[in-house]
Amino acid sequence: MFVVEISNRQNLIDLDLQQIETLAIRILKEEGIPSAQLSIAIVDDVTIHELNRQYLNHDYPTDVLSFLSHVDSEKLEGEVVVSAETAGHVAEHFGWTAANELLLYVVHGVLHLVGYDDSQHEPRQEMRSREKFYLAQENLVISYDEQERVKR
């Protein structure tokens, strides 16, 4: 069973919450997770900045944070927090909508929960490949410029 709870605490971007839920469940299933309880919080920069400072000691807003609460062979529990405000600022630079940028953040956050890492070059390339794969299922194409894209 997959339960995805979405808390939309912003009014900057008109979002399809059903699309976000469906995409998160698709990632979990395709990555071999048998059952999951996932919460996704869509917030502003002030909120994500506070969380980034509180949990990671990073004193700046960011695009996405992932918190894995529990994982074993039967179930994954975690939370993804994404900034709609950051998505709004960044999207135009990359030539797509803020809603699409935010979908990328959700995909990225869920991939972290299932074990992908982007802290080094090789695993980052694998993670980027999976991001592209899942976004393509939404008819979205992203091109990466590692020098320009905010490091998540």
Phi and psi restraints in degrees (value plus and minus 20) as a CYANA .aco file:
   2 PHE   PHI    -142.0  -102.0
   2 PHE   PSI     104.5   144.5
   3 VAL   PHI    -141.0  -101.0
   3 VAL   PSI     102.4   142.4
   4 VAL   PHI    -143.0  -103.0
   4 VAL   PSI      98.7   138.7
   5 GLU   PHI    -126.4   -86.4
   5 GLU   PSI     110.3   150.3
   6 ILE   PHI    -136.4   -96.4
   6 ILE   PSI     108.0   148.0
   7 SER   PHI    -133.2   -93.2
   7 SER   PSI      89.2   129.2
   8 ASN   PHI    -117.5   -77.5
   8 ASN   PSI      77.1   117.1
   9 ARG   PHI    -123.0   -83.0
   9 ARG   PSI      14.5    54.5
  10 GLN   PHI    -163.0  -123.0
  10 GLN   PSI     140.9   180.9
  11 ASN   PHI    -152.4  -112.4
  11 ASN   PSI       1.4    41.4
  12 LEU   PHI    -103.8   -63.8
  12 LEU   PSI     -51.7   -11.7
  13 ILE   PHI    -145.5  -105.5
  13 ILE   PSI     113.4   153.4
  14 ASP   PHI    -100.2   -60.2
  14 ASP   PSI      95.8   135.8
  15 LEU   PHI    -137.1   -97.1
  15 LEU   PSI     130.1   170.1
  16 ASP   PHI    -115.3   -75.3
  16 ASP   PSI      74.8   114.8
  17 LEU   PHI     -85.9   -45.9
  17 LEU   PSI     -50.9   -10.9
  18 GLN   PHI     -85.5   -45.5
  18 GLN   PSI     -59.3   -19.3
  19 GLN   PHI     -81.5   -41.5
  19 GLN   PSI     -62.9   -22.9
  20 ILE   PHI     -82.6   -42.6
  20 ILE   PSI     -66.3   -26.3
  21 GLU   PHI     -81.9   -41.9
  21 GLU   PSI     -67.4   -27.4
  22 THR   PHI     -81.8   -41.8
  22 THR   PSI     -61.8   -21.8
  23 LEU   PHI     -85.1   -45.1
  23 LEU   PSI     -63.8   -23.8
  24 ALA   PHI     -81.1   -41.1
  24 ALA   PSI     -63.6   -23.6
  25 ILE   PHI     -85.6   -45.6
  25 ILE   PSI     -60.5   -20.5
  26 ARG   PHI     -79.6   -39.6
  26 ARG   PSI     -64.0   -24.0
  27 ILE   PHI     -81.6   -41.6
  27 ILE   PSI     -68.5   -28.5
  28 LEU   PHI     -77.8   -37.8
  28 LEU   PSI     -66.7   -26.7
  29 LYS   PHI     -84.3   -44.3
  29 LYS   PSI     -69.7   -29.7
  30 GLU   PHI     -88.4   -48.4
  30 GLU   PSI     -41.6    -1.6
  31 GLU   PHI    -111.1   -71.1
  31 GLU   PSI     -12.1    27.9
  32 GLY   PHI      64.5   104.5
  32 GLY   PSI      -1.7    38.3
  33 ILE   PHI    -103.3   -63.3
  33 ILE   PSI     101.4   141.4
  34 PRO   PHI     -95.3   -55.3
  34 PRO   PSI     -48.7    -8.7
  35 SER   PHI    -177.9  -137.9
  35 SER   PSI     126.4   166.4
  36 ALA   PHI    -174.1  -134.1
  36 ALA   PSI     129.3   169.3
  37 GLN   PHI    -142.4  -102.4
  37 GLN   PSI      93.6   133.6
  38 LEU   PHI    -149.0  -109.0
  38 LEU   PSI     115.9   155.9
  39 SER   PHI    -136.4   -96.4
  39 SER   PSI     121.9   161.9
  40 ILE   PHI    -144.1  -104.1
  40 ILE   PSI     102.0   142.0
  41 ALA   PHI    -130.5   -90.5
  41 ALA   PSI     107.5   147.5
  42 ILE   PHI    -128.0   -88.0
  42 ILE   PSI      94.7   134.7
  43 VAL   PHI    -149.4  -109.4
  43 VAL   PSI    -195.2  -155.2
  44 ASP   PHI    -121.0   -81.0
  44 ASP   PSI     157.7   197.7
  45 ASP   PHI     -86.5   -46.5
  45 ASP   PSI     -55.3   -15.3
  46 VAL   PHI     -81.1   -41.1
  46 VAL   PSI     -64.9   -24.9
  47 THR   PHI     -87.1   -47.1
  47 THR   PSI     -66.6   -26.6
  48 ILE   PHI     -90.0   -50.0
  48 ILE   PSI     -50.9   -10.9
  49 HIS   PHI     -82.2   -42.2
  49 HIS   PSI     -66.7   -26.7
  50 GLU   PHI     -80.0   -40.0
  50 GLU   PSI     -64.9   -24.9
  51 LEU   PHI     -85.0   -45.0
  51 LEU   PSI     -60.5   -20.5
  52 ASN   PHI     -83.4   -43.4
  52 ASN   PSI     -60.4   -20.4
  53 ARG   PHI     -89.8   -49.8
  53 ARG   PSI     -64.7   -24.7
  54 GLN   PHI     -86.2   -46.2
  54 GLN   PSI     -63.7   -23.7
  55 TYR   PHI    -119.1   -79.1
  55 TYR   PSI     -45.9    -5.9
  56 LEU   PHI    -140.8  -100.8
  56 LEU   PSI     -21.0    19.0
  57 ASN   PHI      38.6    78.6
  57 ASN   PSI      12.7    52.7
  58 HIS   PHI    -127.1   -87.1
  58 HIS   PSI      98.6   138.6
  59 ASP   PHI    -113.5   -73.5
  59 ASP   PSI      42.0    82.0
  60 TYR   PHI    -182.9  -142.9
  60 TYR   PSI     136.0   176.0
  61 PRO   PHI     -91.0   -51.0
  61 PRO   PSI     138.1   178.1
  62 THR   PHI    -160.0  -120.0
  62 THR   PSI     158.3   198.3
  63 ASP   PHI    -107.7   -67.7
  63 ASP   PSI     -60.6   -20.6
  64 VAL   PHI    -169.8  -129.8
  64 VAL   PSI     121.9   161.9
  65 LEU   PHI    -147.9  -107.9
  65 LEU   PSI     122.7   162.7
  66 SER   PHI    -144.6  -104.6
  66 SER   PSI     115.3   155.3
  67 PHE   PHI    -147.2  -107.2
  67 PHE   PSI      93.0   133.0
  68 LEU   PHI    -110.8   -70.8
  68 LEU   PSI      97.8   137.8
  69 SER   PHI    -111.0   -71.0
  69 SER   PSI     -58.2   -18.2
  70 HIS   PHI    -178.8  -138.8
  70 HIS   PSI     120.3   160.3
  71 VAL   PHI    -171.1  -131.1
  71 VAL   PSI     115.2   155.2
  72 ASP   PHI    -168.3  -128.3
  72 ASP   PSI    -189.3  -149.3
  73 SER   PHI     -88.8   -48.8
  73 SER   PSI     -32.7     7.3
  74 GLU   PHI    -130.6   -90.6
  74 GLU   PSI     -46.4    -6.4
  75 LYS   PHI    -173.9  -133.9
  75 LYS   PSI     127.1   167.1
  76 LEU   PHI    -139.1   -99.1
  76 LEU   PSI     117.2   157.2
  77 GLU   PHI    -150.2  -110.2
  77 GLU   PSI     112.8   152.8
  78 GLY   PHI    -190.1  -150.1
  78 GLY   PSI     157.5   197.5
  79 GLU   PHI    -155.7  -115.7
  79 GLU   PSI     121.2   161.2
  80 VAL   PHI    -139.7   -99.7
  80 VAL   PSI     110.4   150.4
  81 VAL   PHI    -137.9   -97.9
  81 VAL   PSI     107.1   147.1
  82 VAL   PHI    -146.0  -106.0
  82 VAL   PSI     127.5   167.5
  83 SER   PHI    -120.2   -80.2
  83 SER   PSI      93.9   133.9
  84 ALA   PHI     -87.3   -47.3
  84 ALA   PSI     -54.4   -14.4
  85 GLU   PHI     -84.7   -44.7
  85 GLU   PSI     -65.0   -25.0
  86 THR   PHI     -82.7   -42.7
  86 THR   PSI     -63.4   -23.4
  87 ALA   PHI     -76.7   -36.7
  87 ALA   PSI     -61.6   -21.6
  88 GLY   PHI     -83.6   -43.6
  88 GLY   PSI     -58.7   -18.7
  89 HIS   PHI     -92.6   -52.6
  89 HIS   PSI     -57.2   -17.2
  90 VAL   PHI    -106.6   -66.6
  90 VAL   PSI     -52.7   -12.7
  91 ALA   PHI     -75.7   -35.7
  91 ALA   PSI     -68.0   -28.0
  92 GLU   PHI     -80.0   -40.0
  92 GLU   PSI     -57.6   -17.6
  93 HIS   PHI     -80.1   -40.1
  93 HIS   PSI     -52.2   -12.2
  94 PHE   PHI    -119.9   -79.9
  94 PHE   PSI     -12.3    27.7
  95 GLY   PHI      55.5    95.5
  95 GLY   PSI      11.5    51.5
  96 TRP   PHI    -167.8  -127.8
  96 TRP   PSI    -198.0  -158.0
  97 THR   PHI     -99.6   -59.6
  97 THR   PSI     140.9   180.9
  98 ALA   PHI     -82.6   -42.6
  98 ALA   PSI     -55.8   -15.8
  99 ALA   PHI     -83.5   -43.5
  99 ALA   PSI     -59.1   -19.1
 100 ASN   PHI     -88.4   -48.4
 100 ASN   PSI     -60.2   -20.2
 101 GLU   PHI     -81.8   -41.8
 101 GLU   PSI     -61.2   -21.2
 102 LEU   PHI     -86.1   -46.1
 102 LEU   PSI     -56.3   -16.3
 103 LEU   PHI     -79.9   -39.9
 103 LEU   PSI     -60.8   -20.8
 104 LEU   PHI     -78.0   -38.0
 104 LEU   PSI     -63.1   -23.1
 105 TYR   PHI     -82.0   -42.0
 105 TYR   PSI     -61.6   -21.6
 106 VAL   PHI     -82.9   -42.9
 106 VAL   PSI     -67.8   -27.8
 107 VAL   PHI     -77.6   -37.6
 107 VAL   PSI     -67.9   -27.9
 108 HIS   PHI     -79.2   -39.2
 108 HIS   PSI     -65.9   -25.9
 109 GLY   PHI     -84.2   -44.2
 109 GLY   PSI     -62.8   -22.8
 110 VAL   PHI     -87.0   -47.0
 110 VAL   PSI     -59.2   -19.2
 111 LEU   PHI     -81.3   -41.3
 111 LEU   PSI     -57.4   -17.4
 112 HIS   PHI     -80.4   -40.4
 112 HIS   PSI     -63.2   -23.2
 113 LEU   PHI     -81.8   -41.8
 113 LEU   PSI     -54.3   -14.3
 114 VAL   PHI    -108.6   -68.6
 114 VAL   PSI     -16.7    23.3
 115 GLY   PHI      96.7   136.7
 115 GLY   PSI     -21.3    18.7
 116 TYR   PHI     -96.8   -56.8
 116 TYR   PSI     129.8   169.8
 117 ASP   PHI    -153.1  -113.1
 117 ASP   PSI     122.3   162.3
 118 ASP   PHI    -145.3  -105.3
 118 ASP   PSI       6.2    46.2
 119 SER   PHI    -103.0   -63.0
 119 SER   PSI     -36.5     3.5
 120 GLN   PHI    -151.7  -111.7
 120 GLN   PSI     143.5   183.5
 121 HIS   PHI     -77.4   -37.4
 121 HIS   PSI     -75.2   -35.2
 122 GLU   PHI     -83.2   -43.2
 122 GLU   PSI     -70.3   -30.3
 123 PRO   PHI     -83.6   -43.6
 123 PRO   PSI     -51.4   -11.4
 124 ARG   PHI     -83.5   -43.5
 124 ARG   PSI     -60.8   -20.8
 125 GLN   PHI     -83.1   -43.1
 125 GLN   PSI     -59.5   -19.5
 126 GLU   PHI     -84.8   -44.8
 126 GLU   PSI     -62.9   -22.9
 127 MET   PHI     -84.1   -44.1
 127 MET   PSI     -63.5   -23.5
 128 ARG   PHI     -80.4   -40.4
 128 ARG   PSI     -59.2   -19.2
 129 SER   PHI     -81.6   -41.6
 129 SER   PSI     -62.9   -22.9
 130 ARG   PHI     -87.7   -47.7
 130 ARG   PSI     -58.0   -18.0
 131 GLU   PHI     -79.4   -39.4
 131 GLU   PSI     -68.1   -28.1
 132 LYS   PHI     -80.8   -40.8
 132 LYS   PSI     -61.3   -21.3
 133 PHE   PHI     -78.8   -38.8
 133 PHE   PSI     -69.9   -29.9
 134 TYR   PHI     -91.0   -51.0
 134 TYR   PSI     -56.6   -16.6
 135 LEU   PHI     -88.1   -48.1
 135 LEU   PSI     -54.5   -14.5
 136 ALA   PHI     -81.2   -41.2
 136 ALA   PSI     -51.9   -11.9
 137 GLN   PHI     -87.1   -47.1
 137 GLN   PSI     -36.9     3.1
 138 GLU   PHI    -122.0   -82.0
 138 GLU   PSI      -6.5    33.5
 139 ASN   PHI      41.2    81.2
 139 ASN   PSI      15.3    55.3
 140 LEU   PHI    -137.0   -97.0
 140 LEU   PSI     117.6   157.6
 141 VAL   PHI    -141.3  -101.3
 141 VAL   PSI     107.6   147.6
 142 ILE   PHI    -138.5   -98.5
 142 ILE   PSI     121.4   161.4
 143 SER   PHI    -133.6   -93.6
 143 SER   PSI     118.8   158.8
 144 TYR   PHI    -121.1   -81.1
 144 TYR   PSI     116.4   156.4
 145 ASP   PHI    -144.5  -104.5
 145 ASP   PSI      78.4   118.4
 146 GLU   PHI     -77.8   -37.8
 146 GLU   PSI     -47.2    -7.2
 147 GLN   PHI     -93.4   -53.4
 147 GLN   PSI     -47.1    -7.1
 148 GLU   PHI    -121.9   -81.9
 148 GLU   PSI     -56.5   -16.5
 149 ARG   PHI     -88.5   -48.5
 149 ARG   PSI     117.4   157.4
 150 VAL   PHI     -80.7   -40.7
 150 VAL   PSI     111.1   151.1
 151 LYS   PHI     -91.0   -51.0
 151 LYS   PSI     108.0   148.0
